[in-house]
Structures are given as C-alpha cells and as structure tokens.
Amino acid sequence: MALTPADAVVLAVIQGITEWLPISSSGHLAIAYRMLSLRPSLLFTLVLHTGTLLAVVITYKKDLLDILRAVPRALRSLARGRLPPGEEGDARMAVLLVLGTIPGALVGLLLKGNAEESYSQPFFLGIFFIATGVFLLFSMPGVFRRMANRTVDAPSSLGIGIAQAAAVFPGISRSGWTITTGILSGIRPEEAARFSLLLSVPMMAGAMLYEAATTPLSSVPPLSLIIGFLISFAVGYASIQLLLKTVRRGGLHLFAPYCMALGLLVWLFL
C-alpha cells in the first residue's frame, strides 16, 4: 500500500510524541507500520526524524551555537592532552558530546543488520519494551538514585553514550535509557535530560546522513512528506517540553508501567 496523507498524519503524531518521551519512537513506529499494513519507508522515516531533530535544535539553539563556537578552544585543550576546564563549559560540553556519540556510532555500524531484523520480530520488540520499563524504575526518586550533585564528566558521558547505543534496537527508549543512566551516575535529573537531548543531535544527524547515503530511498508522495515533517516537528517540540517538565518533577519512572504493558500486548497480539 502507498503511504497516504492520512497515514502520514498518524505516523508523524506517533513519531512526535514518542521520540522524546521515554517510550521508544522506533518501537511505536514498528507497531504502527505493521497495524497500517505499510512497508517502512526510509525516506519518510528520515523526514519524520528531521522534524523531531529540528524540534530539539530549536529548543537548545543558543546552547548548540555556543558549543559550536567553543570547538576551537576544545581542540586546543585536547592538543594539550586534557579536557577543557570546568569554567570553559561550552568547550568541555563539545568534547563530552563527542565522547558520548562514539559508542552509539560504533554499535550502530556493527549491529545495524541485527537491529533492522528485530523490527520484524515481535518477540524481541516486546522484550525491549519491557526492558525499557524496568530500567525506567531506576530513575525513581529516593529509591535507586544516588545523591544528585554531579555534573556530566568524561566517564558519565561514555556511560550515557553506551545507554544511547542500546537504542539502536526498537523498543529501547533513547531518552529513557540515557536520562536514567545519567541519574544513576549522580547527575541532576535536569542536567541529565539536557545532556541527553544535546547528545541526540550529533547522533541522529550522523545516523540520518549515513542511512541517506547508503540505503536506496523509496518514493513517497510530496504531500505526505510535508505533512510528516510539519506534524513531527510541532508534536516533537511539545513532547520535549513535557519530557523536561516530567523530569523536573521526578516522574520519569511513571512511564514504566506503560512500556511494560505495551511489551506484553506486543507478545499477545503481534
């Protein structure tokens, strides 16, 4: 079946809501494509991701510009064999984002085929949703969390990057795993969420460019592409604000029952 404008609306809303909330956009899109009896379109998926990526770029445009301007200072510090000092926050953040991106890039290249195969395997999709739900419980305030008084450093950025790498599999929530990993590292929840969202920019942009360059793009009606982009951007921007509000209130773990229930439903009905 061809992807109609109505399908584009449904898929774009799903992408916008689930990209930044800790419930796995890739897992939800895998379910949606299956229920709509559609073959996944790489071109349309890239357009949806462009919309949600633009949402985070708009949200953190000043931070991203400051980080880009600080890259020369970061390179000078690295040439001296050290991280930029704490007072050079933007330069330090530039280095930490690169460190955090490395694990995801390596895992994405090595396990790309396995990840794509799991999209058509409901058993594994269900396992990954349940795993996300269980992991989110570790973000629960006062139960598993350490004292949240640290900022992101080199070891924690690598740890968060490893958590991001797990999200190559559908059902593993990138935001859920990275933010929870940051919280477990003793990083303040708001700072963990900020770093997670900033880290998504190089990771998503790199993955999208790689896919576009190495995979044939199917034809999609232009109207569906426009609808998908605009809706995924608008809904994605709103979901970022909801995520940040949820993290500030210590409620990330509240998405755990939904993920676990969805995993069970996938087993029962798909």
N, C-alpha and C positions, 0 to 999 in steps of 0.2 A: 504493500500500500504506500502511496505517496504521502508525504508529510503535509497536511493541510494547515491553514491558518488556525483552525480550532485546536489541532494537535499542538501547534507552536505555542499557543497561549497556555495550555495545560503544562507542557514541559518547561516553559520559561518560568511559570509561577513556582513549580516544584524546585527548579534549579535555584531561583532567587531565595526561596525560604530555606532550603536545606544546605546551601553552600557554606553559610557561615554559622548556622546553628549546629550544635554538636550531634547531628543525626545522620550524616553521610549523604551528600548530594549524589555521588556516583551510585550508591546503593539504591536510592529512591528512583534515579533515572533508569536504572536497570529494570526495576519493577514496572515503572511507567511504560517503558518501551514494550515490555512483554504484555502488559494488560491492553495496550493500544494496538497490539499486533503489528508493530512497526520494527523495521530493522534500524538499529542505531546508526545515525548519520554523523560521521566525523565532522563534516563542515558545520552542521547545525550545533553540535556539541561545542565546537570551538567558538562559535558565535555566542552561545549561552555563557561560556566561561569568560569571554571578553567582556560581556555585560557585567557579570559579578566582579570581575577583576577591576573594572573601571570604578565600581562602587567603593572598593577599598582604597583605590588610588585617590578618589575624591575625598574620602573620609580623612586620609592621612597625607594629603598633598603637601602641606608645609613640612611635615616630618621627612617625607621622601625627598623633597627638594634639598632640605638641609643635609641629609645623608649623602646625596649625590655630590653636593658642593664640598663635602668633607672627605671625599675619596682620595684626593692628592695627599692630604695630611695622614690619612690612614696608611697609604702606601709608604710614606716617609718613615712612619713609626715601624712598620713591618720590615723595612730595609735595615733598621737598626736592631732588628731581632726582638721586638717587643710589641705588645698590644698598645694602642693609644691609651693614655692615662684616663682616669675617670672624668677629669674636668673637660676632656675633649669628647663629650658624649656622642656627638654625631659621627665622628671618625671611628670611635670604638664600636658604635652600632653597625657601621658599614662592614667592619671586619666580622662581627658576630653574625650578621645576616649571611655572609659568605660561608662561614663555618657551618651554620645551621642548614644551609642549602645542600652542602656536599653529600650527606647521607641519602637524602631523597633522590638526588640526581643519579647516584651510583645504583641504588636499589631499583629505580625506575628503568634504567638501561638494562640491568641484569635480569629483572623479573617481569619485564613488560609482557612477554608471552603468557606467563602464568597468570598475571593479573587479568589480562583480556579473556582468558579461558574461564576464569572464575565468574565473569559476568553472566555466563550461561549455565552456571551451576547453583541452583537454589540452595543446595545443602550447605555449600561454603558461604553463600550470601547470608544465610540465617546465622551461621556460626559467627561471622564477622559483626553482624548487628548486635548479637548477644554479647560478644566480647567488648564492643564499644559501651554497651550499657553497664556492664560490670566495671569497666575501667572508670567510667564517669563517677561511680560511687566513691572513688578515692579522692575526689575533689570536695567531698562533704566537709563543711566547716566543723572544726573541733573533734573530728573523729580520726581521720588519717593524715590530716595536714600537719606539716611542721610549722614552727613559728615563721610567719611570712614577713621577713625583714630583709631579704636579699634582693639584689638586682641581677639581671642577666649577666653571666660571665662566660668564659670560653667553655668550661665543662658543661654548664647547663644549656648553652646554645647547641652543643653537639647532641646532648640528650634530647632536647626538643626536636632537633633535626632528625634523629632516629625515629622518634614518635611520628613525625611528619612522613617519613619514608614508609611507615606501615600503611598509610592511607592510599598507597598505590592499589590496594585491594578494595573493591566495592563493599560497603557496609562498615568500613573503618572510617570514622569521622576524623578528618584532618584537624579541625578546630578543637574537637573534644579531646583528642589524644595529646595534642601539643599544649593546650592550656592546662590540662590536668597534670601533665609531666612537669610543666613549669611550677605549678602549685606544689607538687610533691618535692620539688627541688628547693622549696622555701622562698620562692619568688612571690611577691604580692600579686593577688589574682588579677588586678587591673593591669599590672605591668606584664604579666604572662599573656594576657589577652592581646595587649598592644604588640608584643613581640611576635605572637602567633600570626596576627593579621599582617604585620610588615613582612614577615617571613614568607607569607603566601605570594607576595608579588614576584620576587625572582623565581620562585619555584613554579608557579603557574605560568608565568610568561615563558620561561625556558621550555616547559613541557609542551605548551601550545605551539611554539615555534618548531620544536622537534617533530611533533605529530604532523604539522602542516607540511614540513619539508620531506618527510619520509613515507607518508601514507597517502594513497590516492583519495581525493576528495569527491564525494558523490554530489550530484546535482540536487539543489533544494530551491523551491520557488522563492524569488526575491522577497515577496511579501512576508513569507514565513520567517525569513532571516531577519527582516526589520522588526517584526513583532517580537521575535525571540530575544533580540538584543535589547530593545527598549524595556520590555517587561522584566527581563532578568536583571537589568541594571536597577530599575526602580524598586523592585521587591528585594533585591540583594542589599541595596542601601538601607532599607527599613530593617532587614534581618540583622545587619551589623549593629544598628542601634539597639535592637532587642537583645542581642548577644552581650553587648557591653553593659547594659542595664542588669541583665541576669547575673553576670559575673560580679558586678559591684555588690549585688545583694546576696552573693554566696549561693546562688541557686543552680549552678551548672549540673549538679547531680540530679536535679528534678527531671532531666531528660532521660535518665537511665531506665525507668520503667517502660517508657515508650519504645526505646531501642530494643530492649529485651522482648517485649510483647511483639514487636514487628518481626524480630527474628523467628519467633515461634510461628507467627502467621505465615511467614515465607515457607517454612517447613511444611505447614499443613495444607496450603493452598497452591503453591507453585511447584 
